[in-house]
Each structure stands twice: as structure tokens, then as C-alpha cells.
Amino acid sequence: MFGDLLGNMEEKQKAMKEKLSTMMVVGEAGEGAVKVTSNANREITNISINKDAIDLEDMEQLEDLVLIAVNRALEKAAEKEAIEGQNLMKDMMPPGLGGLGDLFGK
């Protein structure tokens, strides 16, 4: 019984990880001068820099903008991951437990 439950849980976690890899978020900094794309697994998939919107001679500014955009993208990815994790826990609740599923978020 518990082996089946653990196997089912592992399958659902794998499916969730695959789903998260397709969910994209974008973090921006400098009014769009730097855009960082990440999937909900918190893997950076792209960094875009608009060279017309920044001073390429000011490397410190560019580094700061990249850092800010990366952190914003990862924060959004973590939010998506948390929502999907809550949904996974709700799906795993045995039927008939009423409102206990709400313990994992709405």
C-alpha cells in the first residue's frame, strides 16, 4: 500500500517537474533594459540585454540590472513552483477528507 503511494508520489513529482519546465516567467530590470527568462524549475533559459537602453561603458550598472532581473525571474519561478506544489498536495489527498485539502492553499 505504502509502496504504491510512494511510487505514485514519485510519478506525480516527475510529472510536476516536467510541467514546471514548460512554464516560463520573465524578470525585468531597468524598464526592460535587461530581461531574464526562467522556467518554473528555476532554470535560467535566456538573458536579453537591450544595448540601446543602457550605457555599455557602465559595467557596474549592467551587472546590477542583470542581478535584479535574475532575482525577479527566480522569485516568479518560485511562486509558480509553490502553486503547483500545493496543487499536487491537494490531488494526493484521499477523497472524503473534506476541507483538509484547503490546508495546502486555495
Biopython code that builds the backbone (N, CA, C, O; Angstrom):
import numpy as np
from Bio.PDB.StructureBuilder import StructureBuilder

atoms = [
    (1, "MET", "N", (0.824, -1.196, 0.000)),
    (1, "MET", "CA", (0.000, 0.000, 0.000)),
    (1, "MET", "C", (0.867, 1.259, 0.000)),
    (1, "MET", "O", (0.696, 2.152, -0.830)),
    (2, "PHE", "N", (1.810, 1.307, 0.963)),
    (2, "PHE", "CA", (2.656, 2.493, 1.026)),
    (2, "PHE", "C", (3.617, 2.553, -0.149)),
    (2, "PHE", "O", (3.986, 3.639, -0.598)),
    (3, "GLY", "N", (4.033, 1.372, -0.659)),
    (3, "GLY", "CA", (4.887, 1.334, -1.841)),
    (3, "GLY", "C", (4.183, 1.934, -3.047)),
    (3, "GLY", "O", (4.783, 2.674, -3.827)),
    (4, "ASP", "N", (2.896, 1.605, -3.191)),
    (4, "ASP", "CA", (2.113, 2.169, -4.288)),
    (4, "ASP", "C", (1.986, 3.682, -4.130)),
    (4, "ASP", "O", (2.081, 4.433, -5.100)),
    (5, "LEU", "N", (1.771, 4.111, -2.893)),
    (5, "LEU", "CA", (1.623, 5.539, -2.622)),
    (5, "LEU", "C", (2.912, 6.277, -2.939)),
    (5, "LEU", "O", (2.882, 7.342, -3.556)),
    (6, "LEU", "N", (4.054, 5.715, -2.517)),
    (6, "LEU", "CA", (5.337, 6.357, -2.791)),
    (6, "LEU", "C", (5.634, 6.368, -4.285)),
    (6, "LEU", "O", (6.125, 7.365, -4.813)),
    (7, "GLY", "N", (5.341, 5.267, -4.966)),
    (7, "GLY", "CA", (5.542, 5.220, -6.405)),
    (7, "GLY", "C", (4.691, 6.236, -7.125)),
    (7, "GLY", "O", (5.153, 6.909, -8.047)),
    (8, "ASN", "N", (3.439, 6.347, -6.700)),
    (8, "ASN", "CA", (2.521, 7.322, -7.287)),
    (8, "ASN", "C", (3.023, 8.743, -7.014)),
    (8, "ASN", "O", (2.948, 9.611, -7.884)),
    (9, "MET", "N", (3.530, 8.972, -5.810)),
    (9, "MET", "CA", (4.037, 10.288, -5.443)),
    (9, "MET", "C", (5.250, 10.648, -6.318)),
    (9, "MET", "O", (5.363, 11.778, -6.792)),
    (10, "GLU", "N", (6.139, 9.692, -6.524)),
    (10, "GLU", "CA", (7.313, 9.943, -7.356)),
    (10, "GLU", "C", (6.910, 10.254, -8.799)),
    (10, "GLU", "O", (7.487, 11.138, -9.432)),
    (11, "GLU", "N", (5.927, 9.531, -9.307)),
    (11, "GLU", "CA", (5.437, 9.789, -10.664)),
    (11, "GLU", "C", (4.838, 11.187, -10.765)),
    (11, "GLU", "O", (5.086, 11.905, -11.734)),
    (12, "LYS", "N", (4.054, 11.570, -9.767)),
    (12, "LYS", "CA", (3.426, 12.892, -9.782)),
    (12, "LYS", "C", (4.480, 13.995, -9.675)),
    (12, "LYS", "O", (4.363, 15.036, -10.321)),
    (13, "GLN", "N", (5.511, 13.763, -8.857)),
    (13, "GLN", "CA", (6.578, 14.757, -8.734)),
    (13, "GLN", "C", (7.333, 14.895, -10.055)),
    (13, "GLN", "O", (7.686, 16.003, -10.458)),
    (14, "LYS", "N", (7.575, 13.787, -10.719)),
    (14, "LYS", "CA", (8.260, 13.819, -12.010)),
    (14, "LYS", "C", (7.410, 14.571, -13.028)),
    (14, "LYS", "O", (7.920, 15.395, -13.788)),
    (15, "ALA", "N", (6.117, 14.282, -13.038)),
    (15, "ALA", "CA", (5.209, 14.973, -13.961)),
    (15, "ALA", "C", (5.162, 16.470, -13.650)),
    (15, "ALA", "O", (5.112, 17.300, -14.559)),
    (16, "MET", "N", (5.179, 16.804, -12.364)),
    (16, "MET", "CA", (5.157, 18.213, -11.979)),
    (16, "MET", "C", (6.438, 18.899, -12.448)),
    (16, "MET", "O", (6.386, 20.015, -12.964)),
    (17, "LYS", "N", (7.578, 18.251, -12.278)),
    (17, "LYS", "CA", (8.854, 18.835, -12.717)),
    (17, "LYS", "C", (8.849, 19.065, -14.227)),
    (17, "LYS", "O", (9.340, 20.089, -14.702)),
    (18, "GLU", "N", (8.299, 18.118, -14.978)),
    (18, "GLU", "CA", (8.198, 18.284, -16.429)),
    (18, "GLU", "C", (7.282, 19.462, -16.780)),
    (18, "GLU", "O", (7.580, 20.246, -17.681)),
    (19, "LYS", "N", (6.166, 19.573, -16.054)),
    (19, "LYS", "CA", (5.235, 20.676, -16.299)),
    (19, "LYS", "C", (5.898, 22.013, -15.981)),
    (19, "LYS", "O", (5.750, 22.984, -16.724)),
    (20, "LEU", "N", (6.633, 22.052, -14.866)),
    (20, "LEU", "CA", (7.306, 23.286, -14.468)),
    (20, "LEU", "C", (8.334, 23.722, -15.507)),
    (20, "LEU", "O", (8.575, 24.915, -15.692)),
    (21, "SER", "N", (8.934, 22.750, -16.180)),
    (21, "SER", "CA", (9.953, 23.091, -17.179)),
    (21, "SER", "C", (9.356, 23.793, -18.398)),
    (21, "SER", "O", (10.084, 24.402, -19.181)),
    (22, "THR", "N", (8.037, 23.711, -18.560)),
    (22, "THR", "CA", (7.377, 24.365, -19.697)),
    (22, "THR", "C", (6.751, 25.704, -19.315)),
    (22, "THR", "O", (6.302, 26.447, -20.188)),
    (23, "MET", "N", (6.718, 26.016, -18.037)),
    (23, "MET", "CA", (6.116, 27.261, -17.572)),
    (23, "MET", "C", (7.208, 28.331, -17.486)),
    (23, "MET", "O", (8.140, 28.214, -16.691)),
    (24, "MET", "N", (7.083, 29.369, -18.308)),
    (24, "MET", "CA", (8.112, 30.404, -18.375)),
    (24, "MET", "C", (7.677, 31.683, -17.658)),
    (24, "MET", "O", (6.506, 32.061, -17.674)),
    (25, "VAL", "N", (8.653, 32.332, -17.034)),
    (25, "VAL", "CA", (8.439, 33.623, -16.386)),
    (25, "VAL", "C", (9.567, 34.559, -16.828)),
    (25, "VAL", "O", (10.637, 34.106, -17.235)),
    (26, "VAL", "N", (9.317, 35.860, -16.742)),
    (26, "VAL", "CA", (10.316, 36.850, -17.142)),
    (26, "VAL", "C", (10.501, 37.848, -16.008)),
    (26, "VAL", "O", (9.534, 38.371, -15.454)),
    (27, "GLY", "N", (11.756, 38.101, -15.676)),
    (27, "GLY", "CA", (12.098, 39.151, -14.726)),
    (27, "GLY", "C", (12.780, 40.270, -15.490)),
    (27, "GLY", "O", (13.647, 40.019, -16.328)),
    (28, "GLU", "N", (12.392, 41.508, -15.204)),
    (28, "GLU", "CA", (12.956, 42.654, -15.918)),
    (28, "GLU", "C", (13.601, 43.628, -14.954)),
    (28, "GLU", "O", (13.274, 43.669, -13.768)),
    (29, "ALA", "N", (14.527, 44.412, -15.489)),
    (29, "ALA", "CA", (15.150, 45.485, -14.720)),
    (29, "ALA", "C", (15.476, 46.625, -15.674)),
    (29, "ALA", "O", (15.638, 46.416, -16.876)),
    (30, "GLY", "N", (15.568, 47.821, -15.133)),
    (30, "GLY", "CA", (15.898, 48.982, -15.955)),
    (30, "GLY", "C", (14.864, 49.268, -17.012)),
    (30, "GLY", "O", (15.198, 49.575, -18.156)),
    (31, "GLU", "N", (13.598, 49.165, -16.628)),
    (31, "GLU", "CA", (12.478, 49.424, -17.545)),
    (31, "GLU", "C", (12.598, 48.588, -18.814)),
    (31, "GLU", "O", (12.372, 49.076, -19.921)),
    (32, "GLY", "N", (12.962, 47.314, -18.631)),
    (32, "GLY", "CA", (13.046, 46.397, -19.755)),
    (32, "GLY", "C", (14.409, 46.341, -20.428)),
    (32, "GLY", "O", (14.570, 45.644, -21.429)),
    (33, "ALA", "N", (15.393, 47.061, -19.897)),
    (33, "ALA", "CA", (16.732, 47.042, -20.490)),
    (33, "ALA", "C", (17.341, 45.646, -20.403)),
    (33, "ALA", "O", (18.062, 45.211, -21.301)),
    (34, "VAL", "N", (17.040, 44.954, -19.307)),
    (34, "VAL", "CA", (17.515, 43.585, -19.120)),
    (34, "VAL", "C", (16.308, 42.714, -18.812)),
    (34, "VAL", "O", (15.509, 43.021, -17.926)),
    (35, "LYS", "N", (16.189, 41.613, -19.567)),
    (35, "LYS", "CA", (15.103, 40.654, -19.345)),
    (35, "LYS", "C", (15.726, 39.276, -19.164)),
    (35, "LYS", "O", (16.581, 38.849, -19.941)),
    (36, "VAL", "N", (15.274, 38.597, -18.124)),
    (36, "VAL", "CA", (15.755, 37.251, -17.851)),
    (36, "VAL", "C", (14.557, 36.315, -17.857)),
    (36, "VAL", "O", (13.566, 36.549, -17.165)),
    (37, "THR", "N", (14.659, 35.251, -18.645)),
    (37, "THR", "CA", (13.606, 34.255, -18.728)),
    (37, "THR", "C", (14.045, 33.013, -17.973)),
    (37, "THR", "O", (15.186, 32.565, -18.088)),
    (38, "SER", "N", (13.123, 32.472, -17.204)),
    (38, "SER", "CA", (13.381, 31.266, -16.424)),
    (38, "SER", "C", (12.168, 30.361, -16.545)),
    (38, "SER", "O", (11.054, 30.828, -16.784)),
    (39, "ASN", "N", (12.388, 29.063, -16.380)),
    (39, "ASN", "CA", (11.234, 28.182, -16.262)),
    (39, "ASN", "C", (10.899, 28.054, -14.782)),
    (39, "ASN", "O", (11.649, 28.531, -13.931)),
    (40, "ALA", "N", (9.793, 27.421, -14.477)),
    (40, "ALA", "CA", (9.349, 27.322, -13.084)),
    (40, "ALA", "C", (10.179, 26.329, -12.275)),
    (40, "ALA", "O", (9.970, 26.191, -11.070)),
    (41, "ASN", "N", (11.118, 25.637, -12.919)),
    (41, "ASN", "CA", (12.097, 24.816, -12.198)),
    (41, "ASN", "C", (13.276, 25.666, -11.737)),
    (41, "ASN", "O", (14.252, 25.149, -11.194)),
    (42, "ARG", "N", (13.176, 26.962, -11.959)),
    (42, "ARG", "CA", (14.209, 27.933, -11.592)),
    (42, "ARG", "C", (15.494, 27.739, -12.385)),
    (42, "ARG", "O", (16.600, 27.871, -11.860)),
    (43, "GLU", "N", (15.318, 27.425, -13.657)),
    (43, "GLU", "CA", (16.446, 27.322, -14.573)),
    (43, "GLU", "C", (16.387, 28.513, -15.528)),
    (43, "GLU", "O", (15.388, 28.709, -16.219)),
    (44, "ILE", "N", (17.454, 29.302, -15.565)),
    (44, "ILE", "CA", (17.504, 30.451, -16.466)),
    (44, "ILE", "C", (17.612, 29.918, -17.890)),
    (44, "ILE", "O", (18.490, 29.111, -18.195)),
    (45, "THR", "N", (16.715, 30.375, -18.756)),
    (45, "THR", "CA", (16.714, 29.894, -20.134)),
    (45, "THR", "C", (17.159, 30.962, -21.128)),
    (45, "THR", "O", (17.538, 30.636, -22.253)),
    (46, "ASN", "N", (17.118, 32.240, -20.726)),
    (46, "ASN", "CA", (17.541, 33.292, -21.640)),
    (46, "ASN", "C", (17.812, 34.582, -20.871)),
    (46, "ASN", "O", (17.160, 34.881, -19.871)),
    (47, "ILE", "N", (18.790, 35.332, -21.364)),
    (47, "ILE", "CA", (19.054, 36.682, -20.867)),
    (47, "ILE", "C", (19.119, 37.592, -22.080)),
    (47, "ILE", "O", (19.874, 37.342, -23.020)),
    (48, "SER", "N", (18.317, 38.653, -22.050)),
    (48, "SER", "CA", (18.257, 39.600, -23.157)),
    (48, "SER", "C", (18.635, 40.979, -22.641)),
    (48, "SER", "O", (18.105, 41.448, -21.634)),
    (49, "ILE", "N", (19.573, 41.629, -23.356)),
    (49, "ILE", "CA", (20.024, 42.966, -22.962)),
    (49, "ILE", "C", (19.788, 43.906, -24.137)),
    (49, "ILE", "O", (20.273, 43.676, -25.245)),
    (50, "ASN", "N", (19.035, 44.967, -23.873)),
    (50, "ASN", "CA", (18.775, 45.986, -24.887)),
    (50, "ASN", "C", (19.911, 47.001, -24.809)),
    (50, "ASN", "O", (19.919, 47.866, -23.934)),
    (51, "LYS", "N", (20.864, 46.891, -25.723)),
    (51, "LYS", "CA", (22.055, 47.732, -25.661)),
    (51, "LYS", "C", (21.747, 49.208, -25.873)),
    (51, "LYS", "O", (22.549, 50.067, -25.505)),
    (52, "ASP", "N", (20.596, 49.511, -26.464)),
    (52, "ASP", "CA", (20.222, 50.912, -26.660)),
    (52, "ASP", "C", (19.658, 51.543, -25.389)),
    (52, "ASP", "O", (19.561, 52.766, -25.289)),
    (53, "ALA", "N", (19.289, 50.710, -24.423)),
    (53, "ALA", "CA", (18.655, 51.218, -23.202)),
    (53, "ALA", "C", (19.641, 51.365, -22.044)),
    (53, "ALA", "O", (19.276, 51.856, -20.976)),
    (54, "ILE", "N", (20.892, 50.941, -22.253)),
    (54, "ILE", "CA", (21.882, 51.039, -21.165)),
    (54, "ILE", "C", (23.191, 51.603, -21.695)),
    (54, "ILE", "O", (23.438, 51.636, -22.900)),
    (55, "ASP", "N", (24.009, 52.040, -20.769)),
    (55, "ASP", "CA", (25.344, 52.532, -21.094)),
    (55, "ASP", "C", (26.302, 51.348, -20.980)),
    (55, "ASP", "O", (26.620, 50.905, -19.876)),
    (56, "LEU", "N", (26.755, 50.845, -22.108)),
    (56, "LEU", "CA", (27.625, 49.666, -22.113)),
    (56, "LEU", "C", (28.979, 49.930, -21.472)),
    (56, "LEU", "O", (29.702, 48.988, -21.148)),
    (57, "GLU", "N", (29.328, 51.189, -21.287)),
    (57, "GLU", "CA", (30.590, 51.530, -20.608)),
    (57, "GLU", "C", (30.460, 51.381, -19.094)),
    (57, "GLU", "O", (31.463, 51.247, -18.394)),
    (58, "ASP", "N", (29.236, 51.403, -18.593)),
    (58, "ASP", "CA", (28.996, 51.314, -17.143)),
    (58, "ASP", "C", (28.701, 49.860, -16.778)),
    (58, "ASP", "O", (27.542, 49.468, -16.637)),
    (59, "MET", "N", (29.749, 49.075, -16.629)),
    (59, "MET", "CA", (29.600, 47.647, -16.345)),
    (59, "MET", "C", (28.929, 47.394, -14.993)),
    (59, "MET", "O", (28.189, 46.421, -14.853)),
    (60, "GLU", "N", (29.167, 48.230, -14.019)),
    (60, "GLU", "CA", (28.546, 48.058, -12.706)),
    (60, "GLU", "C", (27.030, 48.168, -12.807)),
    (60, "GLU", "O", (26.299, 47.400, -12.181)),
    (61, "GLN", "N", (26.564, 49.130, -13.599)),
    (61, "GLN", "CA", (25.120, 49.280, -13.801)),
    (61, "GLN", "C", (24.557, 48.031, -14.482)),
    (61, "GLN", "O", (23.527, 47.502, -14.065)),
    (62, "LEU", "N", (25.236, 47.566, -15.528)),
    (62, "LEU", "CA", (24.776, 46.388, -16.253)),
    (62, "LEU", "C", (24.733, 45.172, -15.335)),
    (62, "LEU", "O", (23.762, 44.415, -15.353)),
    (63, "GLU", "N", (25.771, 44.982, -14.536)),
    (63, "GLU", "CA", (25.802, 43.853, -13.599)),
    (63, "GLU", "C", (24.650, 43.935, -12.609)),
    (63, "GLU", "O", (24.012, 42.928, -12.302)),
    (64, "ASP", "N", (24.388, 45.144, -12.110)),
    (64, "ASP", "CA", (23.279, 45.329, -11.162)),
    (64, "ASP", "C", (21.942, 44.996, -11.813)),
    (64, "ASP", "O", (21.100, 44.336, -11.204)),
    (65, "LEU", "N", (21.743, 45.452, -13.055)),
    (65, "LEU", "CA", (20.483, 45.189, -13.756)),
    (65, "LEU", "C", (20.298, 43.691, -14.019)),
    (65, "LEU", "O", (19.193, 43.166, -13.885)),
    (66, "VAL", "N", (21.376, 43.013, -14.391)),
    (66, "VAL", "CA", (21.287, 41.566, -14.618)),
    (66, "VAL", "C", (20.937, 40.859, -13.316)),
    (66, "VAL", "O", (20.086, 39.971, -13.295)),
    (67, "LEU", "N", (21.585, 41.250, -12.247)),
    (67, "LEU", "CA", (21.320, 40.639, -10.945)),
    (67, "LEU", "C", (19.869, 40.841, -10.517)),
    (67, "LEU", "O", (19.217, 39.906, -10.052)),
    (68, "ILE", "N", (19.377, 42.043, -10.672)),
    (68, "ILE", "CA", (17.988, 42.344, -10.302)),
    (68, "ILE", "C", (17.020, 41.517, -11.154)),
    (68, "ILE", "O", (16.076, 40.926, -10.629)),
    (69, "ALA", "N", (17.256, 41.478, -12.467)),
    (69, "ALA", "CA", (16.361, 40.742, -13.358)),
    (69, "ALA", "C", (16.379, 39.250, -13.060)),
    (69, "ALA", "O", (15.334, 38.600, -13.090)),
    (70, "VAL", "N", (17.558, 38.700, -12.773)),
    (70, "VAL", "CA", (17.669, 37.279, -12.426)),
    (70, "VAL", "C", (16.880, 36.988, -11.151)),
    (70, "VAL", "O", (16.115, 36.025, -11.096)),
    (71, "ASN", "N", (17.063, 37.810, -10.143)),
    (71, "ASN", "CA", (16.347, 37.590, -8.880)),
    (71, "ASN", "C", (14.839, 37.702, -9.052)),
    (71, "ASN", "O", (14.090, 36.947, -8.433)),
    (72, "ARG", "N", (14.388, 38.623, -9.875)),
    (72, "ARG", "CA", (12.945, 38.764, -10.124)),
    (72, "ARG", "C", (12.401, 37.541, -10.859)),
    (72, "ARG", "O", (11.321, 37.047, -10.535)),
    (73, "ALA", "N", (13.142, 37.057, -11.841)),
    (73, "ALA", "CA", (12.695, 35.863, -12.579)),
    (73, "ALA", "C", (12.639, 34.656, -11.653)),
    (73, "ALA", "O", (11.676, 33.890, -11.692)),
    (74, "LEU", "N", (13.657, 34.481, -10.823)),
    (74, "LEU", "CA", (13.678, 33.332, -9.917)),
    (74, "LEU", "C", (12.577, 33.419, -8.861)),
    (74, "LEU", "O", (12.027, 32.399, -8.446)),
    (75, "GLU", "N", (12.261, 34.634, -8.432)),
    (75, "GLU", "CA", (11.161, 34.816, -7.473)),
    (75, "GLU", "C", (9.827, 34.408, -8.096)),
    (75, "GLU", "O", (9.022, 33.724, -7.464)),
    (76, "LYS", "N", (9.599, 34.831, -9.333)),
    (76, "LYS", "CA", (8.365, 34.454, -10.034)),
    (76, "LYS", "C", (8.317, 32.946, -10.263)),
    (76, "LYS", "O", (7.258, 32.330, -10.145)),
    (77, "ALA", "N", (9.459, 32.358, -10.587)),
    (77, "ALA", "CA", (9.518, 30.909, -10.808)),
    (77, "ALA", "C", (9.182, 30.168, -9.517)),
    (77, "ALA", "O", (8.461, 29.170, -9.540)),
    (78, "ALA", "N", (9.701, 30.652, -8.400)),
    (78, "ALA", "CA", (9.428, 30.015, -7.107)),
    (78, "ALA", "C", (7.937, 30.096, -6.770)),
    (78, "ALA", "O", (7.373, 29.155, -6.211)),
    (79, "GLU", "N", (7.305, 31.213, -7.108)),
    (79, "GLU", "CA", (5.862, 31.355, -6.871)),
    (79, "GLU", "C", (5.077, 30.324, -7.687)),
    (79, "GLU", "O", (4.159, 29.685, -7.172)),
    (80, "LYS", "N", (5.441, 30.166, -8.955)),
    (80, "LYS", "CA", (4.764, 29.169, -9.811)),
    (80, "LYS", "C", (4.980, 27.764, -9.255)),
    (80, "LYS", "O", (4.057, 26.950, -9.216)),
    (81, "GLU", "N", (6.210, 27.491, -8.826)),
    (81, "GLU", "CA", (6.531, 26.176, -8.276)),
    (81, "GLU", "C", (5.707, 25.897, -7.017)),
    (81, "GLU", "O", (5.213, 24.785, -6.829)),
    (82, "ALA", "N", (5.561, 26.899, -6.163)),
    (82, "ALA", "CA", (4.787, 26.731, -4.936)),
    (82, "ALA", "C", (3.323, 26.437, -5.237)),
    (82, "ALA", "O", (2.713, 25.582, -4.595)),
    (83, "ILE", "N", (2.764, 27.141, -6.205)),
    (83, "ILE", "CA", (1.363, 26.911, -6.589)),
    (83, "ILE", "C", (1.185, 25.486, -7.092)),
    (83, "ILE", "O", (0.238, 24.801, -6.703)),
    (84, "GLU", "N", (2.091, 25.038, -7.953)),
    (84, "GLU", "CA", (1.992, 23.677, -8.490)),
    (84, "GLU", "C", (2.188, 22.640, -7.385)),
    (84, "GLU", "O", (1.543, 21.591, -7.403)),
    (85, "GLY", "N", (3.068, 22.922, -6.427)),
    (85, "GLY", "CA", (3.262, 22.013, -5.298)),
    (85, "GLY", "C", (2.007, 21.899, -4.447)),
    (85, "GLY", "O", (1.663, 20.812, -3.983)),
    (86, "GLN", "N", (1.324, 23.017, -4.243)),
    (86, "GLN", "CA", (0.065, 22.999, -3.492)),
    (86, "GLN", "C", (-0.984, 22.181, -4.232)),
    (86, "GLN", "O", (-1.731, 21.415, -3.625)),
    (87, "ASN", "N", (-1.031, 22.352, -5.550)),
    (87, "ASN", "CA", (-1.992, 21.587, -6.345)),
    (87, "ASN", "C", (-1.688, 20.095, -6.276)),
    (87, "ASN", "O", (-2.606, 19.278, -6.213)),
    (88, "LEU", "N", (-0.416, 19.736, -6.288)),
    (88, "LEU", "CA", (-0.015, 18.337, -6.182)),
    (88, "LEU", "C", (-0.468, 17.751, -4.853)),
    (88, "LEU", "O", (-0.981, 16.632, -4.809)),
    (89, "MET", "N", (-0.282, 18.498, -3.774)),
    (89, "MET", "CA", (-0.687, 18.001, -2.455)),
    (89, "MET", "C", (-2.207, 17.833, -2.378)),
    (89, "MET", "O", (-2.698, 16.866, -1.796)),
    (90, "LYS", "N", (-2.945, 18.772, -2.964)),
    (90, "LYS", "CA", (-4.405, 18.654, -2.981)),
    (90, "LYS", "C", (-4.829, 17.397, -3.738)),
    (90, "LYS", "O", (-5.726, 16.675, -3.304)),
    (91, "ASP", "N", (-4.175, 17.143, -4.876)),
    (91, "ASP", "CA", (-4.507, 15.973, -5.687)),
    (91, "ASP", "C", (-4.212, 14.670, -4.964)),
    (91, "ASP", "O", (-4.845, 13.651, -5.243)),
    (92, "MET", "N", (-3.276, 14.686, -4.054)),
    (92, "MET", "CA", (-2.881, 13.466, -3.363)),
    (92, "MET", "C", (-3.728, 13.184, -2.130)),
    (92, "MET", "O", (-3.651, 12.098, -1.555)),
    (93, "MET", "N", (-4.537, 14.160, -1.723)),
    (93, "MET", "CA", (-5.389, 13.958, -0.545)),
    (93, "MET", "C", (-6.432, 12.886, -0.860)),
    (93, "MET", "O", (-7.082, 12.936, -1.904)),
    (94, "PRO", "N", (-6.587, 11.926, 0.037)),
    (94, "PRO", "CA", (-7.614, 10.903, -0.178)),
    (94, "PRO", "C", (-9.001, 11.533, -0.217)),
    (94, "PRO", "O", (-9.250, 12.522, 0.473)),
    (95, "PRO", "N", (-9.907, 10.972, -1.021)),
    (95, "PRO", "CA", (-11.267, 11.512, -1.083)),
    (95, "PRO", "C", (-11.964, 11.401, 0.275)),
    (95, "PRO", "O", (-11.710, 10.476, 1.047)),
    (96, "GLY", "N", (-12.822, 12.338, 0.539)),
    (96, "GLY", "CA", (-13.629, 12.282, 1.749)),
    (96, "GLY", "C", (-13.031, 13.015, 2.934)),
    (96, "GLY", "O", (-13.599, 12.982, 4.025)),
    (97, "LEU", "N", (-11.888, 13.683, 2.744)),
    (97, "LEU", "CA", (-11.298, 14.405, 3.867)),
    (97, "LEU", "C", (-11.799, 15.843, 3.941)),
    (97, "LEU", "O", (-11.270, 16.659, 4.695)),
    (98, "GLY", "N", (-12.811, 16.136, 3.159)),
    (98, "GLY", "CA", (-13.477, 17.435, 3.250)),
    (98, "GLY", "C", (-12.527, 18.591, 3.024)),
    (98, "GLY", "O", (-11.795, 18.636, 2.035)),
    (99, "GLY", "N", (-12.552, 19.542, 3.975)),
    (99, "GLY", "CA", (-11.799, 20.772, 3.859)),
    (99, "GLY", "C", (-10.332, 20.649, 4.162)),
    (99, "GLY", "O", (-9.619, 21.651, 4.096)),
    (100, "LEU", "N", (-9.836, 19.460, 4.496)),
    (100, "LEU", "CA", (-8.420, 19.333, 4.799)),
    (100, "LEU", "C", (-7.541, 19.698, 3.616)),
    (100, "LEU", "O", (-6.404, 20.133, 3.797)),
    (101, "GLY", "N", (-8.051, 19.525, 2.420)),
    (101, "GLY", "CA", (-7.293, 19.904, 1.227)),
    (101, "GLY", "C", (-6.962, 21.373, 1.197)),
    (101, "GLY", "O", (-5.983, 21.772, 0.566)),
    (102, "ASP", "N", (-7.775, 22.211, 1.881)),
    (102, "ASP", "CA", (-7.530, 23.630, 1.917)),
    (102, "ASP", "C", (-6.317, 23.999, 2.764)),
    (102, "ASP", "O", (-5.848, 25.136, 2.716)),
    (103, "LEU", "N", (-5.809, 23.044, 3.535)),
    (103, "LEU", "CA", (-4.602, 23.312, 4.325)),
    (103, "LEU", "C", (-3.412, 23.601, 3.433)),
    (103, "LEU", "O", (-2.446, 24.228, 3.867)),
    (104, "PHE", "N", (-3.471, 23.150, 2.187)),
    (104, "PHE", "CA", (-2.346, 23.293, 1.264)),
    (104, "PHE", "C", (-2.549, 24.462, 0.305)),
    (104, "PHE", "O", (-1.887, 24.520, -0.731)),
    (105, "GLY", "N", (-3.423, 25.370, 0.615)),
    (105, "GLY", "CA", (-3.658, 26.533, -0.217)),
    (105, "GLY", "C", (-4.935, 26.416, -1.024)),
    (105, "GLY", "O", (-5.518, 25.340, -1.162)),
    (106, "LYS", "N", (-5.344, 27.537, -1.543)),
    (106, "LYS", "CA", (-6.587, 27.567, -2.320)),
    (106, "LYS", "C", (-6.315, 27.730, -3.773)),
    (106, "LYS", "O", (-7.248, 27.775, -4.575)),
]
sb = StructureBuilder()
sb.init_structure("model")
sb.init_model(0)
sb.init_chain("A")
sb.init_seg("    ")
for serial, (resi, resn, name, xyz) in enumerate(atoms, 1):
    if name == "N":
        sb.init_residue(resn, " ", resi, " ")
    sb.init_atom(name, np.array(xyz, "f"), 0.0, 1.0, " ", f" {name:<3s}", serial, name[0])
structure = sb.get_structure()
